[in-house]
Amino acid sequence: MTDAPAEAAPAQPRQTSLFETFFRLWPYLWPLGRPDLQRRVFFAFGLLVLAKFATMVTPFAYKWATDALVAITDASTATSMTRDQALHWLWGAPVLLTVLYGLSRVLMAVLTQIRDGLFAKVAMHAVRQLASKLFAHLHGLSLSFHLERKTGGLTRVLERGRSGIEDLSRLLILTLIPTILELALVLGILAWEFNWRYALVVAIMVVAYLTYTFYATKWRIGIRRRMNESDTDANTKAIDSLLNFETVKYFGAEEREAERYDGSMARYEKASTQTYTSLAVLNAGQAIIFTIGMTVIMIMAAREVMAGTASIGSFVLVNAMLVQLYIPLNFMGMVYREIKQALIDIDDMFAILGRDPQIKDRPGAPDLSVTEGAVAFEDVHFAYRPDRPILKGVSFVVPAGKTVAIVGPSGAGKSTISRLIFRFYEPQAGRVTIDGIDITSVTQKSLRAAIGMVPQDTVLFNDTIGYNIRYGRWDASEEEVREAARLAQIDRFVESLPEGYETPVGERGLKLSGGEKQRVAIARTILKGPPILILDEATSALDTFTEKEIQDALDRVSRGRTTLVIAHRLSTVIGADEIIVLDKGVIVERGRHTDLLDANGVYAAMWNRQREADQARETLMRAQSEEAGSSFRLSITE
């Protein structure tokens, strides 16, 4: 097993400001070429302003209705009005003002809901665009990036990034901006309706409220980050363990896996408890600050009412405005907390989006056009790490339409050769060519389209057999899929299943046997129809009988194709046009099977060891079979 080269590990992403992140998101919230979405943004802002003006009318209607009722009560007392006369007045202005109060609240709610509905499509379009961009970017990153990351962690970044974009767009545009507008209107009305002292007290209260929120949230962010990290760790361990549940069963490691997961959940429990405790501290402080400010304002209004310079309605107005302000201001604390969290999640997403692939196409690189399909390694040097060279000046040619096998002990660099051909990595020196064309000068997509791979460990998608075969060429017809299955000798098996080609294969194809999975992989490659074929120890994990069947199918697939066989079992490469023996990164022998045996070198030694191992295995199986037969005869005799 070779170590993957580590791309230069990026520094921890700098925590961007709200404005920087909003600037990054703006092209998705105001998408060019989508005038329908731009109109939605424009109308949403218009409704936002109208809703806030309706919000300001509400406490005034409350004030006017209160003053009218007080006036009627005073007049009734002063003039000794009859009950019928008082009722006549009550059904006049006060009732109309009360209706105005109700209508303003309804209008405020309706405008807000229409605004939210209009903006929903804009926000979700931005979520979709960025999530799709990140998903495509993840597939565009180099193999080394994925080898150093855990799949569970990447899916959590994608999931949180989606939620972060949705939360930030909604909170910023539908909550933060309206709250700022409402606060400005409240301060202006207090200064105009009363005097500047009222506005000053509210301004001081708001500044104290937001300052406390800022520092308390900053304290909570570290706790929340630890909670997210422990959550990601627990999720990664769960996915890793469940994907490898067979291995867990083999080694009886259920308790160990449960303990590992519980350890991560214990850290998550501790961080979560701290998160909720700190939230309680934050909410309590916010409530205290707001209540003090509100009490001071109410005292000032009460003194003016007692002095006769303000009406009872003014006292009610102050109370109604502050109570009305408390809801968005309380949301402001939540908004700040959620925006900070969204910024962390979105920063993680943009950090991945900002990571360049290690292997890139050159500007203006043409597509590869395969004429014959000859593959050549020319003095290739490669190392995953500078202190551990893997290939040391390897040179060989796979002639067009011929089969060349690469054999050698584990760690010799055999699988590295296939990775270099696919251009998952690039050599530090030398070059790899196809028909004399350096593969680094062509597009990766066209290069990989010309190469078929049947790997040792075939991993299938959790879908149907038909889907996995069609993965080789998505536009293939049903007849072509069935023909590929026939050539791979899996058609009879598939047709014997109740659901046929619509049969689910399960997670990683676990519902199929090793041989069945290999046949699906062969059918997939046949359907792709590449001029160049790589067989990377495609039968080493199979039993002898299945290996023979799969080898027959592989022989048919490789006819007429340039084929590179990376082999562990030497019996599978006897008929190769050339066998290359690789050891410690250099070619130590090359030739046909019989020639290499006559040379009595490394290949001959490997051949003899495998023959001895095979004979010992056959002897053991024969002995077990005879023992089982003897036991059966003895039981019959008894």
C-alpha positions as CSV (number, residue, x, y, z in Angstrom):
1,M,0.0,0.0,0.0
2,T,1.4,3.3,-1.0
3,D,1.1,6.6,0.8
4,A,-0.9,9.2,-1.0
5,P,0.9,12.5,-1.6
6,A,-0.5,15.2,0.6
7,E,-1.5,18.4,-1.2
8,A,-0.2,21.4,0.6
9,A,-2.5,21.6,3.6
10,P,-4.3,24.9,3.5
11,A,-4.2,27.1,6.4
12,Q,-7.3,27.4,8.5
13,P,-9.7,29.6,6.6
14,R,-9.8,33.1,7.8
15,Q,-13.1,34.0,9.3
16,T,-14.6,36.4,6.8
17,S,-16.8,39.3,7.8
18,L,-20.6,39.4,7.1
19,F,-20.1,41.9,4.3
20,E,-17.4,39.8,2.6
21,T,-19.6,36.7,2.7
22,F,-22.6,38.6,1.5
23,F,-20.5,40.0,-1.3
24,R,-19.6,36.4,-2.3
25,L,-23.3,35.3,-2.1
26,W,-24.7,38.4,-4.0
27,P,-24.1,36.9,-7.5
28,Y,-26.3,34.0,-6.4
29,L,-29.0,36.1,-4.8
30,W,-29.0,38.5,-7.8
31,P,-28.3,36.0,-10.5
32,L,-27.5,37.5,-13.9
33,G,-29.6,36.1,-16.7
34,R,-32.6,35.5,-14.3
35,P,-34.7,38.7,-14.5
36,D,-37.6,36.8,-12.8
37,L,-35.5,36.2,-9.7
38,Q,-34.2,39.8,-9.8
39,R,-37.8,41.1,-9.9
40,R,-38.6,38.9,-6.9
41,V,-35.7,40.5,-4.9
42,F,-36.9,44.0,-5.9
43,F,-40.5,43.3,-5.0
44,A,-39.5,41.6,-1.7
45,F,-37.6,44.8,-0.7
46,G,-40.6,46.9,-1.6
47,L,-42.9,44.8,0.6
48,L,-40.3,44.9,3.4
49,V,-40.6,48.7,3.5
50,L,-44.4,48.7,3.3
51,A,-44.6,46.1,6.1
52,K,-42.5,48.2,8.4
53,F,-44.6,51.3,7.8
54,A,-47.6,49.2,8.6
55,T,-45.8,48.1,11.7
56,M,-45.4,51.7,12.8
57,V,-49.1,52.5,12.2
58,T,-50.1,49.8,14.7
59,P,-48.9,51.4,18.0
60,F,-50.3,54.8,16.8
61,A,-53.7,53.3,16.2
62,Y,-53.5,51.8,19.7
63,K,-52.6,55.3,21.1
64,W,-55.4,57.1,19.2
65,A,-58.0,54.5,20.3
66,T,-56.8,54.8,23.9
67,D,-56.9,58.6,23.9
68,A,-60.4,58.6,22.3
69,L,-61.7,56.2,25.0
70,V,-60.2,58.4,27.7
71,A,-61.7,61.5,26.2
72,I,-65.2,59.9,26.0
73,T,-64.9,58.7,29.6
74,D,-63.9,62.1,30.8
75,A,-66.6,63.8,28.8
76,S,-69.2,61.3,30.0
77,T,-68.2,62.0,33.6
78,A,-68.0,65.8,33.2
79,T,-71.4,66.2,31.4
80,S,-73.3,63.4,33.0
81,M,-73.9,61.8,29.6
82,T,-76.5,59.0,29.5
83,R,-75.4,55.4,28.9
84,D,-76.9,55.5,25.4
85,Q,-75.1,58.7,24.5
86,A,-71.8,57.2,25.8
87,L,-72.4,54.0,23.7
88,H,-73.1,56.3,20.6
89,W,-69.6,57.8,21.1
90,L,-68.0,54.4,21.7
91,W,-69.2,53.2,18.4
92,G,-67.7,56.2,16.7
93,A,-64.0,57.1,16.6
94,P,-62.7,54.6,19.2
95,V,-64.1,51.6,17.4
96,L,-62.9,52.8,14.0
97,L,-59.4,53.4,15.5
98,T,-59.5,49.9,17.0
99,V,-60.4,48.5,13.5
100,L,-57.5,50.5,12.1
101,Y,-55.3,48.8,14.7
102,G,-56.5,45.4,13.7
103,L,-56.2,46.1,10.0
104,S,-52.6,47.4,10.4
105,R,-51.6,44.2,12.2
106,V,-53.2,42.1,9.4
107,L,-51.6,44.2,6.7
108,M,-48.2,43.9,8.5
109,A,-48.5,40.0,8.7
110,V,-49.8,39.6,5.1
111,L,-47.1,41.8,3.6
112,T,-44.4,39.9,5.6
113,Q,-45.7,36.5,4.4
114,I,-45.9,37.6,0.8
115,R,-42.4,39.0,1.1
116,D,-41.1,35.7,2.5
117,G,-42.9,33.7,-0.2
118,L,-41.5,35.9,-3.0
119,F,-37.9,35.6,-1.6
120,A,-38.1,31.8,-0.9
121,K,-37.4,31.0,-4.6
122,V,-34.4,33.3,-4.7
123,A,-32.9,31.9,-1.5
124,M,-33.4,28.2,-2.6
125,H,-32.0,29.0,-6.1
126,A,-28.8,30.3,-4.4
127,V,-28.7,27.2,-2.2
128,R,-29.1,24.9,-5.2
129,Q,-26.5,26.7,-7.3
130,L,-23.8,26.8,-4.7
131,A,-24.4,23.2,-3.5
132,S,-24.3,21.9,-7.1
133,K,-21.1,23.9,-7.7
134,L,-19.5,22.5,-4.5
135,F,-20.5,19.0,-5.4
136,A,-19.1,19.3,-8.9
137,H,-15.9,20.9,-7.5
138,L,-15.5,18.0,-5.1
139,H,-15.4,15.6,-8.1
140,G,-13.0,17.9,-9.8
141,L,-10.4,17.8,-7.0
142,S,-7.5,15.5,-7.2
143,L,-7.4,12.0,-5.7
144,S,-4.9,13.1,-3.0
145,F,-7.5,15.5,-1.6
146,H,-10.1,12.8,-1.1
147,L,-7.5,10.4,0.3
148,E,-6.7,12.8,3.1
149,R,-10.4,13.7,3.9
150,K,-13.1,11.6,5.3
151,T,-16.3,11.2,3.2
152,G,-18.6,11.7,6.2
153,G,-16.9,15.0,7.0
154,L,-17.2,16.2,3.4
155,T,-20.9,15.4,3.3
156,R,-21.4,17.3,6.6
157,V,-19.6,20.3,5.1
158,L,-21.9,20.1,2.1
159,E,-25.0,19.7,4.3
160,R,-24.1,22.6,6.7
161,G,-23.0,24.8,3.8
162,R,-26.5,24.4,2.2
163,S,-28.2,25.2,5.5
164,G,-25.8,28.2,6.1
165,I,-26.6,29.7,2.7
166,E,-30.3,29.4,3.3
167,D,-30.1,30.8,6.8
168,L,-27.8,33.7,5.9
169,S,-29.9,34.8,3.0
170,R,-33.1,34.6,4.9
171,L,-31.8,36.1,8.2
172,L,-29.9,38.9,6.5
173,I,-32.5,40.0,4.0
174,L,-35.7,39.0,5.8
175,T,-34.8,39.7,9.4
176,L,-31.6,41.8,9.9
177,I,-32.4,44.6,7.3
178,P,-36.1,44.9,8.4
179,T,-35.0,45.1,12.1
180,I,-32.5,47.9,11.3
181,L,-35.2,49.8,9.4
182,E,-37.7,49.3,12.2
183,L,-35.2,50.5,14.8
184,A,-34.5,53.6,12.7
185,L,-38.2,54.3,12.5
186,V,-38.7,53.8,16.2
187,L,-35.9,56.2,17.1
188,G,-37.2,58.8,14.7
189,I,-40.8,58.6,16.0
190,L,-39.7,58.8,19.6
191,A,-37.7,61.9,18.9
192,W,-40.5,63.5,16.9
193,E,-43.4,62.4,19.1
194,F,-41.7,63.0,22.5
195,N,-38.1,64.4,22.6
196,W,-34.6,63.4,21.9
197,R,-34.1,61.9,25.4
198,Y,-36.4,59.1,24.6
199,A,-34.5,58.2,21.4
200,L,-31.2,58.5,23.3
201,V,-32.4,56.0,26.0
202,V,-33.6,53.5,23.4
203,A,-30.3,54.0,21.4
204,I,-28.2,53.3,24.6
205,M,-30.3,50.3,25.4
206,V,-29.9,48.9,21.8
207,V,-26.2,49.5,21.8
208,A,-25.8,47.8,25.2
209,Y,-28.0,44.9,24.0
210,L,-26.0,44.4,20.8
211,T,-22.6,44.8,22.5
212,Y,-23.6,42.2,25.1
213,T,-24.9,39.9,22.3
214,F,-21.7,40.4,20.3
215,Y,-19.3,39.4,23.1
216,A,-21.5,36.6,24.5
217,T,-21.9,35.2,21.0
218,K,-18.2,35.4,20.4
219,W,-17.7,33.3,23.5
220,R,-20.4,30.8,22.3
221,I,-18.9,30.4,18.8
222,G,-15.9,28.5,20.2
223,I,-18.3,26.2,22.1
224,R,-20.4,25.8,19.0
225,R,-17.4,25.0,16.8
226,R,-16.3,22.3,19.3
227,M,-19.9,20.9,19.1
228,N,-19.8,20.8,15.3
229,E,-16.4,19.1,15.3
230,S,-17.5,16.4,17.7
231,D,-20.7,16.0,15.7
232,T,-18.7,15.6,12.5
233,D,-16.4,13.1,14.2
234,A,-19.3,11.0,15.4
235,N,-21.0,11.1,12.0
236,T,-17.7,10.1,10.3
237,K,-17.2,7.2,12.7
238,A,-20.7,6.0,12.2
239,I,-20.5,6.0,8.4
240,D,-17.1,4.4,8.4
241,S,-18.2,1.7,10.8
242,L,-21.5,1.0,9.0
243,L,-19.9,0.9,5.6
244,N,-17.4,-1.7,6.9
245,F,-19.9,-3.7,9.1
246,E,-18.7,-7.0,7.6
247,T,-15.2,-6.3,8.9
248,V,-16.6,-5.3,12.3
249,K,-18.4,-8.7,12.4
250,Y,-15.4,-10.6,11.3
251,F,-13.3,-9.3,14.2
252,G,-16.2,-9.2,16.7
253,A,-15.5,-5.5,17.2
254,E,-19.1,-4.4,17.8
255,E,-18.4,-3.3,21.3
256,R,-15.2,-1.5,20.3
257,E,-17.0,0.4,17.5
258,A,-19.8,1.3,20.0
259,E,-17.2,2.6,22.4
260,R,-15.5,4.7,19.7
261,Y,-18.9,6.2,18.7
262,D,-19.9,6.7,22.3
263,G,-16.6,8.5,22.9
264,S,-17.4,11.0,20.1
265,M,-21.0,11.3,21.4
266,A,-19.7,12.0,24.9
267,R,-17.6,14.9,23.5
268,Y,-20.7,16.1,21.6
269,E,-22.8,15.8,24.8
270,K,-20.4,18.0,26.7
271,A,-20.1,20.6,24.0
272,S,-23.9,20.6,23.4
273,T,-24.6,21.0,27.1
274,Q,-22.2,24.0,27.2
275,T,-23.9,25.4,24.1
276,Y,-27.3,25.4,25.7
277,T,-26.0,26.7,29.0
278,S,-24.3,29.6,27.3
279,L,-27.5,30.2,25.4
280,A,-29.4,30.6,28.6
281,V,-26.8,33.1,29.9
282,L,-27.1,35.0,26.7
283,N,-30.9,35.1,26.7
284,A,-31.0,36.1,30.4
285,G,-28.6,39.0,29.8
286,Q,-30.5,40.3,26.8
287,A,-33.8,40.2,28.7
288,I,-32.3,42.2,31.6
289,I,-30.8,44.9,29.4
290,F,-34.0,45.3,27.4
291,T,-36.2,45.4,30.5
292,I,-34.1,48.1,32.1
293,G,-34.3,50.2,29.0
294,M,-38.0,49.7,28.7
295,T,-38.6,50.5,32.4
296,V,-36.7,53.8,32.1
297,I,-38.7,54.8,29.0
298,M,-42.0,53.9,30.8
299,I,-41.0,56.0,33.8
300,M,-40.2,59.0,31.6
301,A,-43.6,58.7,29.9
302,A,-45.5,58.2,33.2
303,R,-43.9,61.4,34.6
304,E,-45.0,63.4,31.5
305,V,-48.6,62.0,31.8
306,M,-48.7,63.0,35.5
307,A,-47.3,66.4,34.6
308,G,-50.1,66.8,32.0
309,T,-47.7,67.2,29.1
310,A,-48.6,63.8,27.6
311,S,-51.8,61.8,27.3
312,I,-52.5,58.3,28.5
313,G,-52.3,57.2,24.8
314,S,-48.7,58.4,24.7
315,F,-47.8,56.2,27.6
316,V,-49.5,53.3,25.8
317,L,-47.7,54.3,22.5
318,V,-44.3,54.0,24.2
319,N,-45.1,50.7,25.7
320,A,-46.5,49.3,22.5
321,M,-43.6,50.5,20.4
322,L,-41.0,49.0,22.7
323,V,-42.9,45.7,23.1
324,Q,-43.2,45.6,19.3
325,L,-39.5,46.3,19.0
326,Y,-38.6,43.6,21.5
327,I,-39.6,40.8,19.1
328,P,-37.2,41.8,16.2
329,L,-34.6,42.9,18.7
330,N,-34.7,39.5,20.4
331,F,-34.5,38.0,16.9
332,M,-31.5,40.3,16.4
333,G,-29.6,38.3,19.0
334,M,-30.7,35.0,17.4
335,V,-29.9,36.5,14.0
336,Y,-26.4,37.4,15.1
337,R,-25.8,34.0,16.6
338,E,-27.1,32.2,13.5
339,I,-25.3,34.5,11.1
340,K,-22.0,33.8,12.9
341,Q,-22.7,30.1,12.7
342,A,-23.7,30.4,9.0
343,L,-20.5,32.3,8.3
344,I,-18.5,29.4,9.8
345,D,-20.4,26.8,7.7
346,I,-20.2,28.9,4.5
347,D,-16.5,29.6,5.1
348,D,-15.9,25.8,5.2
349,M,-17.8,25.5,1.9
350,F,-15.9,28.4,0.2
351,A,-12.6,27.0,1.6
352,I,-13.2,23.8,-0.4
353,L,-14.4,25.8,-3.4
354,G,-11.2,27.8,-3.2
355,R,-9.0,24.8,-3.2
356,D,-7.5,24.1,-6.6
357,P,-7.1,20.6,-8.0
358,Q,-3.5,19.3,-7.8
359,I,-3.9,18.1,-11.4
360,K,-5.2,20.6,-13.8
361,D,-5.7,20.7,-17.6
362,R,-3.4,23.1,-19.4
363,P,-5.1,26.2,-20.8
364,G,-6.4,25.3,-24.2
365,A,-5.5,21.7,-23.9
366,P,-7.0,19.6,-26.8
367,D,-9.0,16.4,-26.4
368,L,-7.0,13.2,-26.8
369,S,-7.6,11.4,-30.1
370,V,-6.6,7.8,-29.9
371,T,-5.5,6.4,-33.3
372,E,-3.8,3.1,-32.3
373,G,-3.7,3.1,-28.5
374,A,0.0,2.5,-27.8
375,V,0.9,3.4,-24.2
376,A,4.5,4.2,-23.2
377,F,6.3,5.1,-20.0
378,E,9.5,7.1,-20.7
379,D,12.0,7.2,-17.8
380,V,9.2,7.8,-15.3
381,H,10.2,8.9,-11.7
382,F,7.5,9.2,-9.1
383,A,7.2,9.6,-5.4
384,Y,4.2,10.2,-3.2
385,R,6.6,11.7,-0.7
386,P,10.1,13.1,-1.5
387,D,11.7,10.7,1.0
388,R,10.1,7.6,-0.4
389,P,10.5,7.1,-4.2
390,I,8.0,4.7,-5.8
391,L,9.1,4.5,-9.4
392,K,12.7,5.0,-10.4
393,G,13.2,5.5,-14.1
394,V,10.6,3.1,-15.3
395,S,10.4,2.7,-19.2
396,F,8.2,0.3,-21.1
397,V,5.8,0.2,-24.1
398,V,2.4,-1.4,-24.4
399,P,2.0,-1.8,-28.2
400,A,-1.3,-1.1,-29.8
401,G,-3.6,-4.1,-29.5
402,K,-1.2,-6.0,-27.3
403,T,-1.3,-7.2,-23.7
404,V,1.5,-6.3,-21.3
405,A,1.5,-7.5,-17.7
406,I,3.1,-5.8,-14.7
407,V,3.9,-8.2,-11.8
408,G,5.9,-7.9,-8.7
409,P,5.8,-8.0,-4.9
410,S,3.4,-5.8,-2.9
411,G,4.6,-2.2,-2.7
412,A,6.7,-2.5,-5.9
413,G,4.7,0.3,-7.5
414,K,2.3,-1.7,-9.7
415,S,-1.0,0.2,-8.9
416,T,0.9,3.5,-9.1
417,I,1.4,2.9,-12.8
418,S,-2.4,2.7,-13.4
419,R,-2.9,5.9,-11.4
420,L,-0.3,7.7,-13.5
421,I,-2.0,6.5,-16.7
422,F,-5.3,7.8,-15.5
423,R,-3.4,11.0,-14.5
424,F,-4.6,11.0,-10.9
425,Y,-1.0,12.0,-10.3
426,E,1.8,13.3,-12.5
427,P,5.4,12.0,-12.5
428,Q,8.1,14.2,-11.1
429,A,10.3,13.3,-14.1
430,G,9.8,11.5,-17.4
431,R,6.4,11.2,-19.1
432,V,3.5,8.9,-20.0
433,T,2.3,8.9,-23.6
434,I,-0.5,7.5,-25.6
435,D,0.3,7.3,-29.4
436,G,3.3,9.5,-28.6
437,I,1.2,12.2,-27.1
438,D,2.1,13.3,-23.5
439,I,-1.1,12.8,-21.5
440,T,-0.4,15.9,-19.5
441,S,-1.0,18.0,-22.7
442,V,-4.6,16.7,-23.2
443,T,-7.8,17.1,-21.2
444,Q,-8.3,14.7,-18.4
445,K,-11.9,14.0,-19.5
446,S,-10.9,12.8,-22.9
447,L,-8.0,10.8,-21.5
448,R,-10.1,8.9,-19.1
449,A,-12.8,8.4,-21.7
450,A,-10.2,6.4,-23.7
451,I,-9.3,4.1,-20.8
452,G,-11.3,1.3,-19.2
453,M,-10.6,0.0,-15.8
454,V,-11.6,-3.3,-14.1
455,P,-10.2,-2.9,-10.5
456,Q,-9.5,-5.5,-7.9
457,D,-12.1,-4.2,-5.5
458,T,-15.2,-3.4,-7.6
459,V,-17.4,-0.9,-5.8
460,L,-20.9,-0.5,-7.2
461,F,-23.4,2.3,-6.7
462,N,-26.3,1.6,-4.4
463,D,-28.7,1.3,-7.3
464,T,-29.8,-1.4,-9.8
465,I,-27.6,-3.8,-11.9
466,G,-28.8,-2.0,-15.0
467,Y,-27.7,1.4,-13.6
468,N,-24.3,0.1,-12.7
469,I,-23.7,-1.4,-16.2
470,R,-25.1,1.7,-17.9
471,Y,-22.6,3.8,-15.9
472,G,-20.0,2.8,-18.5
473,R,-21.9,4.8,-21.2
474,W,-25.0,6.6,-20.1
475,D,-26.6,7.0,-23.5
476,A,-26.4,3.3,-24.3
477,S,-29.6,1.6,-25.4
478,E,-31.2,-1.4,-23.5
479,E,-30.0,-3.7,-26.2
480,E,-26.4,-2.5,-25.8
481,V,-26.6,-3.0,-22.0
482,R,-27.9,-6.5,-22.5
483,E,-25.2,-7.3,-25.0
484,A,-22.5,-6.0,-22.6
485,A,-23.9,-8.3,-19.9
486,R,-23.9,-11.2,-22.3
487,L,-20.2,-10.7,-23.2
488,A,-19.4,-10.4,-19.5
489,Q,-21.3,-13.7,-18.9
490,I,-23.7,-12.2,-16.4
491,D,-26.8,-12.0,-18.6
492,R,-28.2,-15.4,-17.5
493,F,-27.8,-14.6,-13.8
494,V,-29.5,-11.2,-14.2
495,E,-32.4,-12.6,-16.2
496,S,-32.9,-15.3,-13.6
497,L,-33.6,-12.6,-11.0
498,P,-37.3,-11.6,-10.4
499,E,-36.5,-7.9,-11.0
500,G,-33.9,-8.6,-13.8
501,Y,-31.8,-5.5,-14.5
502,E,-33.8,-3.5,-12.0
503,T,-32.5,-5.6,-9.1
504,P,-30.8,-3.4,-6.4
505,V,-27.2,-4.3,-5.7
506,G,-27.1,-2.8,-2.2
507,E,-24.5,-0.6,-0.5
508,R,-21.2,-1.0,-2.4
509,G,-22.8,-3.9,-4.3
510,L,-22.9,-6.1,-1.1
511,K,-26.0,-8.0,-2.3
512,L,-23.8,-9.6,-5.1
513,S,-21.0,-12.0,-4.8
514,G,-17.4,-11.1,-5.6
515,G,-17.6,-12.8,-9.0
516,E,-21.0,-11.2,-9.8
517,K,-19.6,-7.7,-8.9
518,Q,-16.6,-8.3,-11.2
519,R,-18.8,-9.3,-14.1
520,V,-20.9,-6.1,-13.6
521,A,-17.6,-4.2,-13.7
522,I,-16.5,-6.0,-16.9
523,A,-19.9,-5.3,-18.5
524,R,-19.6,-1.7,-17.6
525,T,-16.2,-1.5,-19.2
526,I,-17.4,-3.4,-22.3
527,L,-20.2,-0.9,-22.6
528,K,-17.8,2.0,-22.4
529,G,-15.8,0.5,-25.3
530,P,-12.4,2.1,-24.6
531,P,-9.4,1.4,-26.9
532,I,-7.2,1.0,-23.8
533,L,-7.9,-1.4,-21.0
534,I,-6.3,-1.6,-17.5
535,L,-6.9,-4.8,-15.4
536,D,-5.7,-4.0,-11.9
537,E,-5.5,-7.4,-10.1
538,A,-9.1,-7.9,-11.3
539,T,-9.2,-11.6,-10.2
540,S,-6.9,-11.7,-7.2
541,A,-9.8,-11.6,-4.7
542,L,-11.8,-14.5,-6.3
543,D,-11.8,-18.2,-5.8
544,T,-10.1,-20.5,-8.4
545,F,-13.3,-21.5,-10.2
546,T,-14.7,-18.0,-10.4
547,E,-11.2,-16.7,-11.4
548,K,-11.2,-19.0,-14.4
549,E,-14.6,-17.8,-15.5
550,I,-13.8,-14.1,-15.0
551,Q,-10.4,-14.6,-16.7
552,D,-12.2,-16.0,-19.8
553,A,-14.5,-12.9,-19.9
554,L,-11.5,-10.6,-19.5
555,D,-9.6,-12.3,-22.3
556,R,-12.6,-11.7,-24.6
557,V,-12.8,-8.0,-23.5
558,S,-9.1,-7.4,-24.1
559,R,-9.1,-8.8,-27.7
560,G,-8.2,-6.0,-30.1
561,R,-7.5,-3.6,-27.2
562,T,-4.3,-2.3,-25.8
563,T,-4.3,-4.0,-22.4
564,L,-2.2,-3.4,-19.3
565,V,-2.6,-6.1,-16.7
566,I,-1.5,-5.5,-13.1
567,A,-1.4,-9.0,-11.7
568,H,-0.9,-10.6,-8.4
569,R,-1.7,-14.2,-9.5
570,L,0.9,-15.1,-12.2
571,S,-1.3,-17.8,-13.6
572,T,-3.5,-15.0,-15.1
573,V,-0.7,-13.5,-17.2
574,I,0.8,-16.6,-18.9
575,G,-0.5,-15.6,-22.3
576,A,0.6,-11.9,-22.1
577,D,2.7,-10.6,-25.0
578,E,5.2,-9.3,-22.4
579,I,5.6,-9.6,-18.7
580,I,7.4,-6.8,-16.8
581,V,8.7,-7.7,-13.3
582,L,8.8,-4.6,-11.1
583,D,10.6,-4.6,-7.8
584,K,11.3,-1.6,-5.5
585,G,10.3,0.8,-8.3
586,V,12.6,-0.6,-11.1
587,I,12.1,-3.1,-13.8
588,V,14.2,-6.1,-13.0
589,E,13.0,-8.5,-15.6
590,R,10.9,-8.5,-18.8
591,G,9.9,-11.1,-21.4
592,R,7.3,-13.8,-22.1
593,H,6.3,-16.3,-19.5
594,T,8.5,-19.2,-20.7
595,D,11.5,-17.0,-21.2
596,L,11.3,-15.6,-17.6
597,L,11.0,-19.1,-16.2
598,D,14.1,-20.2,-18.1
599,A,15.9,-17.1,-16.7
600,N,15.4,-18.5,-13.2
601,G,15.2,-15.0,-11.7
602,V,12.7,-13.1,-9.7
603,Y,9.7,-14.1,-11.8
604,A,10.7,-17.8,-11.6
605,A,11.0,-17.5,-7.8
606,M,7.6,-15.9,-7.6
607,W,6.1,-18.5,-9.8
608,N,7.5,-21.4,-7.8
609,R,6.2,-19.8,-4.5
610,Q,2.7,-19.4,-5.9
611,R,2.7,-23.0,-7.3
612,E,3.8,-24.4,-3.9
613,A,1.1,-22.3,-2.2
614,D,-1.6,-23.5,-4.7
615,Q,-0.5,-27.1,-4.3
616,A,-0.6,-26.9,-0.5
617,R,-4.1,-25.3,-0.7
618,E,-5.3,-28.1,-3.0
619,T,-3.8,-30.8,-0.7
620,L,-5.5,-29.2,2.3
621,M,-8.8,-29.0,0.5
622,R,-8.5,-32.6,-0.7
623,A,-7.7,-33.8,2.9
624,Q,-10.7,-31.9,4.3
625,S,-12.9,-33.4,1.6
626,E,-11.7,-36.9,2.3
627,E,-12.2,-36.4,6.1
628,A,-15.7,-35.2,5.5
629,G,-16.4,-38.2,3.3
630,S,-15.0,-40.6,6.0
631,S,-17.1,-39.0,8.7
632,F,-20.2,-39.4,6.4
633,R,-19.5,-43.1,5.7
634,L,-18.9,-43.7,9.4
635,S,-22.2,-42.2,10.4
636,I,-24.0,-44.3,7.8
637,T,-22.3,-47.5,9.1
638,E,-23.3,-46.7,12.6
